[in-house]
């Protein structure tokens, strides 16, 4: 028998997937239902660590863009009809259909909230669905289910599924499907408790991102630490310090919005607090200078400066964290800050994959002190030779492409790994050709047509870039005629590239990821 916890996890995941599919199904629906404008956050506790909502009855420009994207991705003129078929198939064992059992009462939004954590694998969650008729909604939910019992809390009757360990009730103008503990916390809100909808944190998070998108997501990092600390004694001991590093109880939450256009899907996030403008620019400039033909590229800004800042925060925690840092010098003979981080500047990573036998890539970091970076490489080589020989690691000197260092080979990896420095750069590369491309690219992404088109969709310089068309072509070689892959390929081939970047706006850092659709 499948453990109840696993069934709950699968059921929650299935519910989330259905919620994401409903905007397309709703577009294809002729029903007049969906007049309920209730905000699902109005019944969610203000202390919720995570909250996410999807508009399942899109209107106006949003509806147009969703329909256009669905047609492109699904390669069909009737994406709504196709999604309805999939939903009906998922409810087959309950003898239910979208048209008869969901469409008549479905409101405009579906939300998911995490309200507690019994242990790291068992969150208290709630799925909150805006409903025009909660009685009809509950009737459809009960259809085909077994092990149901009726219970009540503070005068509110609810259904409890003993098999699924899941409760359901009509609360206000919403249908709530949740763990029993989460449902009771939602009933508490309905009876006058503090709701997330009235939280200043949620209001600020909503204000910081695009409104009227397809989806909105909210994370309170301090609340997340609190939940994890309550479920894990080891983390609980450090909870106060971790919360302090995040800014304390008054720290801002993170808001994110999912938006659509005719040729792209965008996820944008925003968090208050001054970020490092230079780091943002450095990361984007690094990516633009990485080799054209990279299937993936990411910039890290100034690695040394960023690592020093992180190191300072870790040292504030003390205990085992400081001990680990001290042991670095004992093992390597190098001071982590003075001998390693001091010379590290801008860094980037690229991956190339032209075929199953032609795979490569490199981490490339600007170095301000060739002597210190060479000393670090010598130390790394000595440690690998000392401790890696018994594992089959073979180390030899490397000199070429204007760089010097060492080459590492192992039976588990068919390509040599090269660690070297030269030309003002430190490189960890897979294969000799990757060293060459890292030091002196034949051409750069800044001149690549698809990179420039995706950057235009993003609206800022990318610090992350993934060539989805190239990855799909590579997957064709690897997956061959696998039926599952061929079925997924129908949808995947609509995507062109993914790009991510960030920018500063006053005291807010805004980051976006966009996926192009052809």
C-alpha positions as CSV (number, residue, x, y, z in Angstrom):
1,X,0.0,0.0,0.0
2,X,1.3,3.5,-0.9
3,X,2.0,5.5,2.3
4,X,-0.5,8.3,3.0
5,X,2.2,10.9,2.9
6,X,3.3,9.8,-0.6
7,X,-0.3,9.9,-1.8
8,X,-0.8,13.4,-0.3
9,X,2.3,14.6,-2.1
10,X,1.1,13.1,-5.4
11,X,-2.3,14.6,-4.9
12,X,-0.9,18.0,-4.2
13,X,1.4,17.9,-7.2
14,X,-1.6,16.8,-9.4
15,X,-3.7,19.6,-8.1
16,X,-1.0,22.1,-8.9
17,X,-0.6,20.8,-12.4
18,X,-4.4,21.0,-13.0
19,X,-4.4,24.5,-11.7
20,X,-1.8,25.5,-14.2
21,X,-3.7,23.8,-17.0
22,X,-7.1,25.4,-16.0
23,X,-6.4,28.8,-17.6
24,X,-6.2,27.1,-21.0
25,X,-9.3,25.0,-20.2
26,X,-11.1,28.0,-19.0
27,X,-10.3,29.9,-22.2
28,X,-12.0,27.0,-24.1
29,X,-15.0,26.9,-21.9
30,X,-18.4,28.3,-22.8
31,X,-19.7,28.2,-19.3
32,X,-20.9,31.4,-17.6
33,X,-19.5,30.4,-14.3
34,X,-16.5,32.1,-12.7
35,X,-18.0,35.3,-11.4
36,X,-16.5,34.9,-8.0
37,X,-13.7,37.6,-7.5
38,X,-12.8,36.4,-4.0
39,X,-9.1,36.7,-3.1
40,X,-7.9,33.3,-1.9
41,X,-5.4,35.0,0.4
42,X,-8.3,36.4,2.5
43,X,-8.7,33.0,4.2
44,X,-5.0,32.1,4.4
45,X,-3.2,32.8,7.8
46,X,-0.9,35.8,7.8
47,X,1.9,33.6,9.0
48,X,2.0,31.4,5.9
49,X,5.5,30.9,4.6
50,X,4.5,30.3,1.0
51,X,1.5,31.4,-1.1
52,X,0.9,31.0,-4.8
53,X,-2.1,31.7,-6.9
54,X,-3.0,31.2,-10.6
55,X,-5.8,33.0,-12.5
56,X,-7.9,30.2,-14.0
57,X,-10.4,32.5,-15.6
58,X,-8.2,34.8,-17.6
59,X,-9.8,37.8,-19.4
60,X,-8.9,40.4,-22.0
61,X,-5.2,40.6,-23.1
62,X,-4.2,37.9,-20.6
63,X,-6.7,35.5,-22.1
64,X,-5.5,36.3,-25.6
65,X,-1.8,35.7,-24.8
66,X,-2.6,32.5,-22.9
67,X,-4.6,31.2,-25.9
68,X,-1.8,32.2,-28.4
69,X,0.9,30.5,-26.3
70,X,-1.2,27.4,-25.8
71,X,-1.8,27.0,-29.5
72,X,1.9,27.3,-30.2
73,X,3.1,25.0,-27.4
74,X,0.3,22.4,-28.0
75,X,0.5,22.7,-31.8
76,X,-3.2,22.7,-32.0
77,X,-6.0,25.1,-32.8
78,X,-8.1,24.0,-29.8
79,X,-5.7,23.9,-26.8
80,X,-8.7,24.3,-24.4
81,X,-10.3,21.2,-25.7
82,X,-7.1,19.2,-25.4
83,X,-6.5,20.3,-21.8
84,X,-10.1,19.4,-20.9
85,X,-9.4,15.9,-22.2
86,X,-6.3,15.6,-20.0
87,X,-8.2,16.9,-17.0
88,X,-11.1,14.5,-17.6
89,X,-8.6,11.6,-17.9
90,X,-7.1,12.5,-14.5
91,X,-10.6,12.4,-12.9
92,X,-11.6,9.2,-14.7
93,X,-11.5,7.1,-11.5
94,X,-13.9,9.5,-9.9
95,X,-16.3,9.4,-12.8
96,X,-16.1,13.2,-13.0
97,X,-15.6,15.6,-15.9
98,X,-14.5,19.2,-16.2
99,X,-17.7,20.3,-17.8
100,X,-20.1,18.8,-15.3
101,X,-18.1,18.8,-12.1
102,X,-15.7,21.8,-12.2
103,X,-16.8,24.4,-14.7
104,X,-20.2,25.2,-13.1
105,X,-18.7,26.4,-9.8
106,X,-15.1,27.4,-10.6
107,X,-14.1,31.0,-9.7
108,X,-11.3,33.1,-11.0
109,X,-8.3,32.0,-8.9
110,X,-6.8,28.8,-7.4
111,X,-4.1,29.2,-4.7
112,X,-1.7,27.0,-2.7
113,X,-0.3,27.9,0.7
114,X,2.1,26.3,3.1
115,X,1.1,27.0,6.7
116,X,3.2,24.6,8.7
117,X,5.8,21.8,8.7
118,X,5.4,18.7,10.9
119,X,8.7,17.4,9.6
120,X,10.8,18.2,6.4
121,X,8.8,15.8,4.3
122,X,5.3,16.6,5.6
123,X,4.1,20.2,5.1
124,X,0.7,21.5,6.2
125,X,-0.7,22.8,3.0
126,X,-4.0,24.2,1.7
127,X,-5.4,24.4,-1.8
128,X,-7.8,27.3,-1.9
129,X,-10.2,27.6,-4.9
130,X,-12.5,30.5,-5.5
131,X,-16.0,29.1,-5.9
132,X,-19.3,30.5,-7.1
133,X,-21.1,27.6,-5.3
134,X,-19.2,25.8,-2.5
135,X,-22.0,23.2,-2.1
136,X,-21.6,22.1,-5.7
137,X,-17.8,22.2,-5.3
138,X,-17.9,19.9,-2.2
139,X,-20.3,17.5,-4.0
140,X,-17.9,17.2,-6.9
141,X,-15.0,16.6,-4.6
142,X,-16.7,13.8,-2.8
143,X,-17.6,12.0,-6.1
144,X,-16.0,8.6,-6.2
145,X,-14.1,9.0,-2.9
146,X,-14.0,6.4,-0.1
147,X,-13.2,6.7,3.6
148,X,-15.0,10.0,4.1
149,X,-16.2,11.1,7.5
150,X,-17.9,14.3,8.6
151,X,-16.2,16.5,11.3
152,X,-16.6,20.1,12.5
153,X,-14.4,22.8,14.0
154,X,-15.7,26.0,15.5
155,X,-19.1,25.4,14.0
156,X,-17.8,24.7,10.5
157,X,-18.5,21.3,9.1
158,X,-15.8,19.6,7.0
159,X,-15.1,16.3,5.3
160,X,-12.1,14.3,6.3
161,X,-10.7,11.6,4.0
162,X,-9.1,9.0,6.2
163,X,-7.3,7.3,3.3
164,X,-5.8,10.5,1.9
165,X,-5.4,12.2,5.3
166,X,-7.0,15.3,3.7
167,X,-9.8,17.6,4.8
168,X,-12.1,19.7,2.7
169,X,-14.7,22.4,3.5
170,X,-16.4,25.5,2.1
171,X,-14.9,28.5,3.8
172,X,-16.4,31.8,2.7
173,X,-16.5,31.8,-1.1
174,X,-13.8,29.2,-1.4
175,X,-13.4,25.5,-1.5
176,X,-10.4,24.5,0.7
177,X,-8.6,21.2,0.3
178,X,-6.0,20.8,3.0
179,X,-4.3,18.9,5.7
180,X,-6.6,18.9,8.8
181,X,-4.2,21.3,10.7
182,X,-4.1,23.7,7.8
183,X,-7.8,23.7,7.3
184,X,-8.3,24.5,11.0
185,X,-5.9,27.5,10.7
186,X,-8.0,28.7,7.7
187,X,-11.2,28.4,9.6
188,X,-9.5,30.4,12.4
189,X,-8.9,33.2,9.9
190,X,-12.5,33.1,8.7
191,X,-13.6,33.5,12.3
192,X,-11.6,36.7,12.7
193,X,-7.9,35.7,12.7
194,X,-5.2,37.6,10.8
195,X,-5.3,36.9,7.1
196,X,-2.5,37.0,4.6
197,X,-4.6,39.4,2.4
198,X,-4.3,42.1,5.1
199,X,-0.6,41.5,5.6
200,X,1.8,44.5,4.9
201,X,4.3,41.9,3.6
202,X,1.9,40.5,1.0
203,X,0.8,44.0,0.0
204,X,4.4,45.1,-0.6
205,X,5.2,41.9,-2.5
206,X,2.2,42.4,-4.8
207,X,3.1,46.0,-5.4
208,X,6.7,45.1,-6.3
209,X,5.9,42.9,-9.3
210,X,3.6,43.1,-12.4
211,X,-0.1,43.0,-11.5
212,X,-2.8,41.2,-13.4
213,X,-0.5,38.4,-14.5
214,X,-1.3,34.7,-14.9
215,X,0.2,33.8,-11.5
216,X,1.5,35.4,-8.3
217,X,3.8,33.8,-5.7
218,X,4.9,34.9,-2.3
219,X,7.7,33.6,0.0
220,X,8.5,34.9,3.5
221,X,12.1,33.7,4.1
222,X,11.9,34.4,7.8
223,X,8.8,32.3,8.1
224,X,10.4,29.5,6.1
225,X,13.3,29.5,8.6
226,X,10.8,29.3,11.5
227,X,9.0,26.3,9.9
228,X,12.2,24.4,9.2
229,X,13.6,25.2,12.7
230,X,10.4,23.9,14.3
231,X,10.7,20.6,12.4
232,X,14.5,20.2,12.7
233,X,16.2,20.6,16.1
234,X,19.6,21.0,14.4
235,X,18.5,24.0,12.4
236,X,16.4,25.3,15.3
237,X,19.5,26.0,17.3
238,X,20.7,28.4,14.6
239,X,17.2,29.8,13.8
240,X,17.7,33.2,15.6
241,X,21.0,33.9,13.8
242,X,19.6,32.8,10.4
243,X,16.6,35.1,10.9
244,X,18.9,37.9,11.9
245,X,21.0,37.5,8.7
246,X,17.7,37.7,6.7
247,X,16.8,41.0,8.4
248,X,14.8,39.8,11.3
249,X,11.0,39.6,11.7
250,X,10.5,42.8,9.8
251,X,12.4,41.6,6.7
252,X,10.5,41.8,3.4
253,X,9.0,38.8,1.7
254,X,9.8,37.9,-1.9
255,X,7.1,38.5,-4.5
256,X,7.0,36.8,-8.0
257,X,4.7,37.2,-10.9
258,X,4.1,34.8,-13.9
259,X,3.2,36.8,-17.0
260,X,2.6,35.9,-20.6
261,X,3.1,37.5,-24.1
262,X,2.4,36.1,-27.5
263,X,6.0,34.9,-27.9
264,X,7.2,34.3,-24.3
265,X,6.5,33.3,-20.7
266,X,8.1,35.4,-18.0
267,X,8.7,34.9,-14.3
268,X,9.7,38.1,-12.4
269,X,10.7,38.4,-8.8
270,X,11.3,41.3,-6.5
271,X,12.8,41.7,-3.1
272,X,13.5,44.9,-1.1
273,X,17.0,45.7,-0.1
274,X,20.0,47.2,-1.9
275,X,21.8,44.8,-4.1
276,X,25.2,45.0,-5.7
277,X,24.6,46.9,-8.9
278,X,28.2,46.2,-10.0
279,X,27.7,42.5,-9.5
280,X,24.6,42.5,-11.7
281,X,26.4,44.3,-14.5
282,X,29.5,42.2,-14.2
283,X,27.5,38.9,-14.4
284,X,25.7,40.1,-17.6
285,X,28.9,41.4,-19.2
286,X,30.6,38.0,-18.5
287,X,27.8,36.0,-20.2
288,X,27.9,38.3,-23.2
289,X,31.6,37.5,-23.6
290,X,31.3,33.7,-23.3
291,X,31.6,31.6,-26.5
292,X,28.9,31.6,-29.1
293,X,27.4,28.1,-29.5
294,X,27.2,27.6,-25.7
295,X,24.0,25.7,-24.9
296,X,24.1,27.2,-21.4
297,X,26.0,30.2,-19.9
298,X,25.8,31.9,-16.5
299,X,27.7,34.8,-15.0
300,X,28.6,35.1,-11.3
301,X,29.7,38.7,-11.0
302,X,32.8,39.2,-8.9
303,X,33.3,35.8,-7.3
304,X,36.0,36.9,-4.8
305,X,34.0,39.9,-3.5
306,X,30.8,37.9,-3.3
307,X,32.5,35.0,-1.5
308,X,34.1,37.3,1.0
309,X,30.7,38.8,1.9
310,X,29.3,35.3,2.3
311,X,32.3,34.2,4.3
312,X,31.8,37.2,6.7
313,X,28.2,36.1,7.3
314,X,29.1,32.5,7.9
315,X,31.7,33.5,10.4
316,X,29.0,35.4,12.3
317,X,27.3,32.1,12.9
318,X,30.4,30.7,14.6
319,X,30.4,27.1,15.8
320,X,31.0,24.4,13.2
321,X,31.0,26.9,10.3
322,X,34.0,28.8,11.6
323,X,35.8,25.4,12.3
324,X,35.4,24.3,8.7
325,X,36.9,27.6,7.4
326,X,39.9,27.2,9.8
327,X,40.5,23.7,8.6
328,X,40.8,24.9,5.0
329,X,44.2,26.5,5.8
330,X,45.4,23.4,7.8
331,X,44.6,21.1,4.8
332,X,45.8,23.4,1.9
333,X,48.4,25.6,3.5
334,X,46.5,28.6,2.0
335,X,44.5,31.4,3.7
336,X,41.1,31.2,2.1
337,X,40.6,35.0,2.0
338,X,44.1,36.2,1.3
339,X,45.4,33.4,-1.0
340,X,42.3,32.4,-2.9
341,X,39.4,34.9,-2.8
342,X,41.7,38.0,-3.1
343,X,42.6,37.3,-6.7
344,X,39.2,36.1,-8.0
345,X,37.3,38.6,-10.1
346,X,34.4,38.2,-12.6
347,X,33.4,34.6,-13.3
348,X,31.3,32.7,-15.7
349,X,30.4,29.2,-16.7
350,X,29.6,27.9,-20.2
351,X,28.5,24.4,-21.5
352,X,28.7,23.2,-25.1
353,X,27.3,20.0,-26.5
354,X,27.7,19.5,-30.3
355,X,27.2,15.8,-30.0
356,X,27.5,12.8,-27.7
357,X,31.2,12.7,-28.2
358,X,31.8,16.4,-28.3
359,X,30.8,17.8,-24.9
360,X,32.7,20.5,-23.1
361,X,32.6,23.6,-21.1
362,X,34.5,25.6,-18.5
363,X,34.4,27.8,-15.5
364,X,36.4,30.9,-16.2
365,X,37.4,33.5,-13.6
366,X,39.4,36.7,-14.1
367,X,42.5,36.7,-11.9
368,X,44.3,39.8,-10.6
369,X,47.3,37.9,-9.4
370,X,48.8,35.2,-11.6
371,X,51.2,34.1,-9.0
372,X,48.6,33.4,-6.3
373,X,46.3,31.6,-8.8
374,X,49.2,29.4,-9.9
375,X,50.0,28.6,-6.2
376,X,46.3,27.6,-5.7
377,X,46.5,25.3,-8.7
378,X,49.7,23.7,-7.4
379,X,48.1,23.1,-4.0
380,X,45.0,21.6,-5.6
381,X,47.2,19.3,-7.7
382,X,49.1,18.1,-4.7
383,X,46.0,17.3,-2.7
384,X,44.5,15.4,-5.6
385,X,47.7,13.4,-6.1
386,X,47.8,12.6,-2.4
387,X,44.2,11.6,-1.8
388,X,42.8,10.8,-5.3
389,X,45.2,8.1,-6.5
390,X,43.4,5.3,-4.7
391,X,40.2,6.4,-6.5
392,X,41.8,6.0,-9.9
393,X,42.4,9.7,-10.5
394,X,45.4,10.4,-12.8
395,X,47.1,13.8,-12.7
396,X,49.6,15.2,-15.2
397,X,51.0,18.6,-16.0
398,X,49.2,20.7,-18.6
399,X,50.6,23.5,-20.8
400,X,48.9,24.8,-23.9
401,X,46.4,27.4,-25.2
402,X,48.4,30.0,-23.4
403,X,47.8,28.5,-20.0
404,X,49.5,26.2,-17.5
405,X,48.2,23.9,-14.8
406,X,47.3,20.2,-14.6
407,X,45.1,17.7,-16.3
408,X,42.9,15.2,-14.4
409,X,41.6,12.0,-15.9
410,X,39.4,9.3,-14.4
411,X,37.7,6.2,-15.8
412,X,34.3,7.5,-14.8
413,X,34.5,10.6,-17.1
414,X,35.5,10.2,-20.8
415,X,36.8,13.7,-21.1
416,X,39.9,15.2,-19.3
417,X,39.4,18.0,-16.7
418,X,41.9,20.8,-17.0
419,X,42.7,23.3,-14.2
420,X,44.9,26.1,-15.5
421,X,45.6,29.8,-15.5
422,X,46.9,32.2,-18.2
423,X,46.1,35.4,-20.0
424,X,44.7,36.9,-16.8
425,X,42.2,34.0,-16.3
426,X,41.7,30.9,-14.1
427,X,40.0,28.0,-15.9
428,X,38.5,24.7,-14.9
429,X,37.6,23.1,-18.3
430,X,36.5,19.9,-19.9
431,X,38.8,19.2,-22.8
432,X,41.6,21.2,-24.5
433,X,39.2,23.0,-26.9
434,X,37.2,24.3,-23.9
435,X,40.4,25.9,-22.5
436,X,40.9,27.7,-25.8
437,X,37.3,28.9,-26.0
438,X,37.5,30.1,-22.4
439,X,40.6,32.1,-22.9
440,X,40.0,33.4,-26.5
441,X,36.5,32.6,-27.8
442,X,36.2,32.3,-31.6
443,X,33.1,34.5,-31.2
444,X,30.9,35.5,-28.3
445,X,27.2,35.3,-27.4
446,X,26.9,39.1,-27.7
447,X,27.0,38.5,-31.5
448,X,24.6,35.6,-31.5
449,X,21.2,36.3,-33.2
450,X,19.1,34.1,-30.9
451,X,20.9,35.4,-27.8
452,X,20.1,39.0,-28.8
453,X,16.5,38.2,-29.6
454,X,16.0,36.5,-26.2
455,X,17.7,39.4,-24.4
456,X,15.2,41.7,-26.1
457,X,12.3,39.6,-24.7
458,X,13.9,39.7,-21.3
459,X,14.3,43.5,-21.4
460,X,17.7,43.6,-19.7
461,X,21.1,42.1,-20.3
462,X,21.0,38.3,-19.5
463,X,23.2,36.9,-16.7
464,X,21.8,33.4,-17.5
465,X,21.2,32.0,-21.0
466,X,20.1,28.5,-22.1
467,X,19.7,27.5,-25.8
468,X,16.7,25.3,-25.5
469,X,16.7,24.5,-29.3
470,X,20.2,23.1,-29.0
471,X,19.4,21.1,-25.9
472,X,16.4,19.6,-27.6
473,X,18.5,18.7,-30.6
474,X,21.1,17.1,-28.3
475,X,18.2,15.2,-26.5
476,X,17.2,13.8,-29.9
477,X,20.6,12.2,-30.3
478,X,20.5,10.8,-26.7
479,X,16.8,9.8,-26.5
480,X,16.4,8.5,-30.0
481,X,13.0,7.0,-30.5
482,X,12.0,6.7,-26.9
483,X,8.2,7.0,-26.9
484,X,8.0,9.1,-23.8
485,X,10.5,11.6,-25.2
486,X,8.8,11.7,-28.6
487,X,5.5,12.5,-26.9
488,X,7.1,15.3,-24.9
489,X,9.0,16.7,-27.9
490,X,5.8,17.8,-29.5
491,X,5.5,20.5,-26.8
492,X,9.2,21.1,-26.1
493,X,10.1,22.1,-29.7
494,X,8.0,25.2,-29.4
495,X,10.6,26.8,-27.0
496,X,13.6,28.7,-28.3
497,X,15.8,29.9,-25.4
498,X,15.7,30.8,-21.8
499,X,17.3,34.0,-20.3
500,X,17.5,35.5,-16.9
501,X,18.8,38.8,-15.5
502,X,18.3,41.3,-12.8
503,X,18.3,45.1,-12.3
504,X,18.1,47.6,-9.4
505,X,15.1,49.9,-9.0
506,X,15.5,52.1,-6.0
507,X,15.8,49.9,-3.0
508,X,14.4,46.8,-4.8
509,X,16.2,44.1,-6.7
510,X,14.2,42.8,-9.6
511,X,15.1,39.6,-11.4
512,X,13.3,38.0,-14.3
513,X,13.5,34.7,-16.3
514,X,11.9,34.6,-19.8
515,X,11.3,31.6,-22.0
516,X,10.9,32.3,-25.7
517,X,8.2,30.6,-27.8
518,X,8.2,30.4,-31.5
